[in-house]
Amino acid sequence: MVPMGIALSSQIPRVIWWRCIDLSKAIRVAYLWIAWVAVMLPMQALACSCSRSLGDNSDRAVIAAMRSADVVVVATVQEVVSSDISVALGDTTYDMRKSPEEIAEFLVIESFQGSAPGAKLHTWMSTSTAFCGRSFVLGATYLLYLRQANRFGYYRAGLCSRTKLAEGADQELDILRHLAA
């Protein structure tokens, strides 16, 4: 008796089995060829998938960034705590030496969304550009697009958020001032 789903001819299962072997060899050869091409061809490496779109200073790009942010402000860095310490937040102590991270405190100078001038904001993020992170310079003033405050009130502001030094961001600041008015 032939089980259901099996062809009546005993040759068909063998032919299908051999085709599977040939197919798996072809797939392995294709993977090896793709791997060789990936290693041998020079390519531009971008750590973040967003890095090509950040140069767009059109109204549409700024509006989209503003809509996706919880807070948009111009603020000055008051304090930076880098990854060579442990930080106690609530009942938990975080060993920041395990990954390159920093906490920065900002004083808001001008607000476009989600905060007020004079307020203090904090960021906690990776400083590794491989994770779209960034580092802040003490005393520098930034245009910040902040997202997703964690349970301690710390925001994220990576490379993909359009966060940048305020100096040289005049066109973007003009657009934000116009939108906030």
Buried (B, 14 or more C-beta within 10 A) or exposed (E): EEEEEEEEEEEEEEEEEEEEEEEEEEEEEEEEEEEEEEEEEEEEEEEBEBEEEBEEBEEEBBEBBBEEBBBBBBBBBBEBBBBEEEBEBEEEEBEBEEEBBBBBBBBBBBBBBBBEEEBEBBBBBBBBBEBBBBBBEEEEBBBBBBBEBEEEEBBBBBBBBBBBEBEEBEEBBEBBEEBEE
